[in-house]
Amino acid sequence: MNVFTAHPASVGETYFQHLRFALLVGARMTAGGLAALVHAFLPFVFVTTAGRISDELVEMRAAARARNARGVDMAAAPADRRR
């Protein structure tokens, strides 16, 4: 197994599945962060956006864990996967 596929395999994904999910999460995190920065200076703008995006990220992560747990033997998974 090479460095590009070791971690994705440890979470039950192919390289491209992991790439897609990581890009999506990163984009959502960036959007939430930018909304929070704007909101800091203009509190009447993006009043609930950062919190909503944060909640969406928690839901996305939970759904991914549930989806990937079906395909990964958690006892055999690396320690960072068993959290």
PyMOL commands that set and color helices and strands:
alter all, ss='L'
color gray80, all
select helices_A, chain A and resi 6-10+15-41+49-69+79-81
alter helices_A, ss='H'
color red, helices_A
deselect
rebuild
show_as cartoon
